[in-house]
């Protein structure tokens, strides 16, 4: 896949700087002492590394609209807490039953299924507390809107709904494209979308700007999942940091299983190009970080 990202923008430096900021903020956000086991389990998965894509998208859109890192960082951390919860629960034997995540043993393999479930629950609830109590220099109505949007994105209308349909579709030989799109626009796309729109809302974006960013997020979210499906087939477990080939083993419907690898790659690229075009038309050059992040999504190798 090719990239049309402006070479004057140093994406590696941008990601490195943002990831460092997010890591510091995440570490500071979770300093509980007792009961030790639950805080250890929460920190084990929350601080296990990763791309930190969702927090970075939140910070980038806040910047684009004229906000500050201080305004958006609590929500950025909350997004990673919610994402981490979804990974902990997704890895459980009752779900995907995976032993490795981000190159290390999954939470339930270290702490047991009972503690892993509670660690995920604790991260989810703490995320909302963190947004409500730590967000600074933002009007209360914007914070309330972000909290409501987060709730919708992670609940039955979002991540949970997508996971339910995903589980129900395992082993089925006739999963339609419509069903597959539903699974991934909810299970993966909803949290990516709220990551993008939250930063903008906190900074005071108008409805038109939020709609443009929402469309951008929809497109990169679907592209992200298509690439995930491709990597599950083409990448090694070492490169992924988790078990490769899980989709095939679980008989899950994927985009490559419907379209083939080449057509799936083309579709992901088309989605990203459309996402970038919509941003440039609305925001111009200041959208370069988000444009580069779109290219990063489609060109990633893990």
Backbone torsions as a table, in degrees:
resi	resn	phi	psi	omega
1	UNK	NA	145.2	-178.2
2	UNK	-103.3	162.0	-179.8
3	UNK	-123.3	137.6	177.2
4	UNK	-106.7	16.1	-178.2
5	UNK	-63.1	136.5	176.9
6	UNK	-58.2	122.4	-176.3
7	UNK	-69.6	-12.1	178.7
8	UNK	-77.3	-14.7	178.1
9	UNK	-95.2	122.1	-177.2
10	UNK	-90.3	91.7	-176.9
11	UNK	-65.4	-39.3	-179.1
12	UNK	-60.4	-44.2	179.1
13	UNK	-66.6	-39.5	179.0
14	UNK	-62.1	-48.5	179.8
15	UNK	-63.4	-41.9	-179.8
16	UNK	-61.3	-44.0	-179.6
17	UNK	-66.9	-45.6	-178.8
18	UNK	-67.8	-42.4	178.9
19	UNK	-60.1	-40.9	179.3
20	UNK	-63.3	-42.9	177.8
21	UNK	-61.6	-43.3	-179.2
22	UNK	-66.3	-42.1	-179.6
23	UNK	-60.5	-43.4	179.2
24	UNK	-62.6	-44.9	-178.3
25	UNK	-66.8	-39.2	178.8
26	UNK	-64.7	-43.7	179.4
27	UNK	-60.2	-43.0	-179.1
28	UNK	-70.6	-24.4	-175.3
29	UNK	-75.9	-18.8	-171.6
30	UNK	-130.2	85.7	-174.9
31	UNK	-122.9	25.4	-178.7
32	UNK	-63.4	155.5	-176.0
33	UNK	-111.9	-39.1	-173.0
34	UNK	-140.7	135.7	-1.0
35	UNK	-71.9	133.3	-173.8
36	UNK	-57.5	-40.3	-173.7
37	UNK	-60.9	-43.2	-176.4
38	UNK	-69.8	-39.5	179.1
39	UNK	-69.5	-35.9	176.0
40	UNK	-62.9	-43.3	-179.5
41	UNK	-66.8	-40.2	177.9
42	UNK	-63.3	-46.7	-178.8
43	UNK	-69.1	-34.0	-179.8
44	UNK	-53.7	-46.3	-178.1
45	UNK	-87.6	-37.8	-177.7
46	UNK	-64.7	-35.8	-175.6
47	UNK	-103.0	24.3	-177.3
48	UNK	-84.8	9.6	179.1
49	UNK	91.1	-149.8	-174.9
50	UNK	105.5	176.1	-174.6
51	UNK	-74.2	-24.6	-175.2
52	UNK	58.3	35.1	-175.4
53	UNK	-62.7	-42.5	-176.5
54	UNK	-66.2	-47.6	174.2
55	UNK	-59.9	-39.5	-178.3
56	UNK	-66.1	-39.3	176.1
57	UNK	-61.7	-40.8	178.4
58	UNK	-62.4	-46.8	179.4
59	UNK	-64.4	-38.7	-177.5
60	UNK	-66.6	-41.3	-179.4
61	UNK	-72.3	-33.0	175.2
62	UNK	-62.8	-44.2	175.8
63	UNK	-58.4	-45.1	-176.2
64	UNK	-58.8	-38.9	-177.2
65	UNK	-84.7	-7.8	177.0
66	UNK	106.2	12.8	177.4
67	UNK	-86.1	-171.0	-177.0
68	UNK	-122.6	162.3	176.2
69	UNK	-61.4	-38.5	-179.7
70	UNK	-59.8	-40.6	-179.3
71	UNK	-63.4	-38.4	-169.6
72	UNK	-98.5	-17.3	-171.2
73	UNK	-61.9	-41.3	177.4
74	UNK	-58.6	-41.1	177.7
75	UNK	-68.8	-38.3	177.1
76	UNK	-58.7	-44.4	177.6
77	UNK	-64.9	-41.1	179.4
78	UNK	-61.3	-39.1	178.0
79	UNK	-60.7	-41.0	178.9
80	UNK	-71.3	-33.7	174.5
81	UNK	-61.5	-45.5	179.7
82	UNK	-65.2	-43.9	178.1
83	UNK	-60.4	-42.6	179.4
84	UNK	-63.7	-42.2	174.3
85	UNK	-54.0	-45.7	-176.9
86	UNK	-64.3	-33.7	178.5
87	UNK	-71.4	-43.9	178.6
88	UNK	-58.0	-48.4	-178.4
89	UNK	-70.9	-36.5	-179.9
90	UNK	-64.0	-31.6	-177.7
91	UNK	-79.8	-11.6	-176.0
92	UNK	-62.7	153.0	178.2
93	UNK	-54.3	-33.2	179.8
94	UNK	-72.4	-14.3	179.8
95	UNK	-110.3	-103.9	-176.7
96	UNK	-92.8	-12.5	175.4
97	UNK	53.6	61.5	-178.5
98	UNK	-110.0	146.8	-177.0
99	UNK	-96.2	-20.2	-175.3
100	UNK	-131.9	145.7	177.4
101	UNK	-150.3	128.0	-179.0
102	UNK	54.6	35.5	174.4
103	UNK	79.6	7.1	178.4
104	UNK	-134.4	166.1	179.5
105	UNK	-57.5	141.6	178.5
106	UNK	-66.7	162.2	-172.6
107	UNK	-57.2	-43.6	-176.7
108	UNK	-71.9	-21.1	176.1
109	UNK	-74.0	-24.9	-180.0
110	UNK	-93.8	-44.5	-171.5
111	UNK	-109.8	-7.0	-176.6
112	UNK	93.6	156.4	-176.3
113	UNK	-63.7	-38.4	-177.2
114	UNK	-63.0	-48.2	-179.6
115	UNK	-68.3	-36.9	179.6
116	UNK	-61.5	-43.5	177.6
117	UNK	-60.2	-46.0	-179.0
118	UNK	-68.4	-34.6	176.9
119	UNK	-63.5	-42.5	176.1
120	UNK	-63.1	-45.0	177.9
121	UNK	-59.0	-43.7	-177.6
122	UNK	-65.8	-40.4	178.1
123	UNK	-64.5	-40.6	-179.3
124	UNK	-62.7	-49.1	-178.2
125	UNK	-69.7	-36.3	179.7
126	UNK	-65.4	-30.8	179.6
127	UNK	-58.3	-44.2	-179.4
128	UNK	-69.7	-39.5	175.9
129	UNK	-59.4	-41.7	-176.1
130	UNK	-65.3	-42.4	177.4
131	UNK	-63.1	-46.7	-174.1
132	UNK	-67.6	-35.0	-173.0
133	UNK	-98.7	-20.1	-171.5
134	UNK	-110.1	-13.5	-178.1
135	UNK	-69.5	128.7	-176.7
136	UNK	-117.0	150.8	172.0
137	UNK	61.6	30.3	179.1
138	UNK	-129.4	132.5	176.9
139	UNK	-57.9	146.3	-174.1
140	UNK	-60.5	-33.3	-177.5
141	UNK	-67.6	-32.3	177.1
142	UNK	-70.5	-41.2	178.2
143	UNK	-62.1	-42.6	179.0
144	UNK	-61.4	-41.0	178.9
145	UNK	-63.6	-41.2	178.7
146	UNK	-64.0	-44.2	179.1
147	UNK	-60.5	-44.2	179.4
148	UNK	-63.2	-42.9	179.9
149	UNK	-65.4	-38.3	176.3
150	UNK	-62.1	-44.1	179.3
151	UNK	-60.3	-42.6	179.3
152	UNK	-66.1	-39.8	-175.9
153	UNK	-67.1	-29.6	-175.0
154	UNK	-99.4	-11.7	-174.3
155	UNK	-91.6	-154.3	-175.3
156	UNK	-65.2	-23.2	177.1
157	UNK	-87.4	-1.7	-177.8
158	UNK	-133.9	-116.8	-173.0
159	UNK	-56.3	-47.9	-178.1
160	UNK	-63.7	-42.5	177.6
161	UNK	-60.4	-43.1	177.9
162	UNK	-63.9	-39.0	179.3
163	UNK	-65.8	-38.8	179.2
164	UNK	-61.5	-47.3	-179.8
165	UNK	-67.3	-35.1	177.1
166	UNK	-61.5	-48.1	179.2
167	UNK	-62.5	-40.9	-179.0
168	UNK	-67.7	-23.0	-176.0
169	UNK	-91.7	-9.8	-178.4
170	UNK	-60.7	133.5	177.9
171	UNK	83.2	-6.5	179.6
172	UNK	-81.3	136.9	-177.3
173	UNK	-90.7	-6.2	-173.9
174	UNK	-129.0	41.0	175.8
175	UNK	-70.4	125.5	-176.8
176	UNK	-80.4	163.5	175.6
177	UNK	-62.4	-37.1	178.4
178	UNK	-60.3	-43.3	178.9
179	UNK	-67.5	-42.2	179.5
180	UNK	-62.0	-42.6	177.0
181	UNK	-62.6	-39.7	178.4
182	UNK	-61.0	-46.9	-179.2
183	UNK	-53.9	-49.4	-169.2
184	UNK	-86.8	-26.0	173.3
185	UNK	-70.7	-20.3	178.3
186	UNK	-99.1	-50.1	-175.8
187	UNK	-67.4	-40.5	-178.8
188	UNK	-108.9	-46.5	-171.2
189	UNK	-67.9	-34.2	-175.2
190	UNK	-62.5	-41.6	-179.1
191	UNK	-73.0	-34.9	175.3
192	UNK	-65.5	-40.9	179.9
193	UNK	-62.6	-46.3	-178.7
194	UNK	-69.5	-24.7	174.0
195	UNK	-64.1	-42.4	-179.3
196	UNK	-71.4	-48.0	-173.8
197	UNK	-74.8	-28.2	-177.8
198	UNK	-62.3	-45.8	179.7
199	UNK	-59.8	-39.8	-180.0
200	UNK	-67.8	-43.0	-179.9
201	UNK	-63.0	-43.3	179.3
202	UNK	-59.5	-34.4	-178.2
203	UNK	-85.2	-4.3	176.2
204	UNK	94.2	28.1	178.9
205	UNK	-62.2	147.7	175.1
206	UNK	-83.6	173.2	-174.3
207	UNK	-60.9	-38.3	-179.1
208	UNK	-65.4	-42.3	178.3
209	UNK	-64.9	-42.6	179.2
210	UNK	-63.2	-38.9	179.6
211	UNK	-65.3	-42.7	178.1
212	UNK	-62.1	-44.6	179.2
213	UNK	-66.9	-33.6	177.4
214	UNK	-65.3	-41.4	178.1
215	UNK	-65.7	-41.7	175.0
216	UNK	-56.8	-45.6	-178.0
217	UNK	-65.8	-40.1	177.6
218	UNK	-57.5	-43.2	-176.3
219	UNK	-71.7	-44.3	179.9
220	UNK	-71.6	-28.0	177.9
221	UNK	-65.1	-43.3	178.4
222	UNK	-69.2	-40.4	177.0
223	UNK	-61.2	-40.1	178.8
224	UNK	-57.9	-45.0	-178.0
225	UNK	-70.2	-37.9	177.1
226	UNK	-60.7	-44.6	178.3
227	UNK	-63.9	-40.0	176.2
228	UNK	-56.8	-44.9	179.3
229	UNK	-63.1	-39.2	178.9
230	UNK	-65.7	-45.4	-177.7
231	UNK	-65.9	-30.5	177.6
232	UNK	-61.9	-25.4	179.4
233	UNK	-92.5	-40.2	-168.0
234	UNK	-99.0	-21.7	-174.9
235	UNK	-97.1	162.1	177.1
236	UNK	-88.4	162.7	176.5
237	UNK	-61.6	-35.6	179.7
238	UNK	-64.1	-41.7	-179.8
239	UNK	-69.6	-37.8	-177.3
240	UNK	-77.7	-27.9	-173.9
241	UNK	78.0	8.9	176.8
242	UNK	-151.7	174.4	-175.5
243	UNK	-67.8	124.8	175.3
244	UNK	-81.8	157.5	176.5
245	UNK	76.3	11.5	-176.8
246	UNK	-67.1	-34.9	-178.2
247	UNK	-63.3	-42.8	179.7
248	UNK	-66.5	-43.3	179.9
249	UNK	-60.8	-40.7	-178.7
250	UNK	-84.2	0.7	-179.2
251	UNK	56.4	45.7	178.1
252	UNK	-87.6	143.8	171.6
253	UNK	-72.1	134.8	178.8
254	UNK	-135.3	166.8	178.0
255	UNK	-64.7	-42.0	175.7
256	UNK	-62.3	-32.0	179.4
257	UNK	-69.3	-25.9	178.2
258	UNK	-90.2	-40.1	-171.7
259	UNK	-109.4	-22.2	-169.0
260	UNK	91.9	162.1	-174.8
261	UNK	-65.6	-47.6	-174.5
262	UNK	-64.3	-45.9	179.6
263	UNK	-65.2	-34.9	177.9
264	UNK	-64.7	-43.2	177.3
265	UNK	-61.4	-41.9	179.4
266	UNK	-64.8	-40.6	-180.0
267	UNK	-65.1	-41.7	177.9
268	UNK	-61.1	-42.6	-180.0
269	UNK	-65.1	-41.1	179.2
270	UNK	-63.6	-40.2	178.0
271	UNK	-62.4	-43.3	-179.7
272	UNK	-66.7	-41.3	178.6
273	UNK	-62.3	-41.0	178.0
274	UNK	-65.3	-39.5	178.5
275	UNK	-62.1	-44.3	-178.5
276	UNK	-67.0	-40.0	-179.6
277	UNK	-62.5	-43.0	-179.2
278	UNK	-63.2	-37.0	178.5
279	UNK	-68.3	-44.8	-179.6
280	UNK	-62.4	-39.3	-179.4
281	UNK	-64.6	-33.4	-176.6
282	UNK	-90.7	-42.5	-169.9
283	UNK	-114.6	-20.8	-178.7
284	UNK	71.5	-151.2	-173.1
285	UNK	-57.5	-33.9	179.2
286	UNK	-60.0	-14.5	179.3
287	UNK	-84.5	5.6	-173.9
288	UNK	-54.3	-41.8	177.0
289	UNK	-57.2	-43.1	179.2
290	UNK	-69.1	-34.7	176.9
291	UNK	-65.6	-43.7	178.3
292	UNK	-65.2	-36.1	177.8
293	UNK	-65.8	-34.8	176.1
294	UNK	-62.9	-44.1	176.5
295	UNK	-63.5	-39.1	178.7
296	UNK	-59.2	-42.1	-179.4
297	UNK	-60.2	-44.4	-174.3
298	UNK	-81.7	-19.2	-177.9
299	UNK	-104.2	1.5	-176.5
300	UNK	-67.6	157.2	-177.9
301	UNK	-115.1	3.6	177.8
302	UNK	-157.1	NA	NA
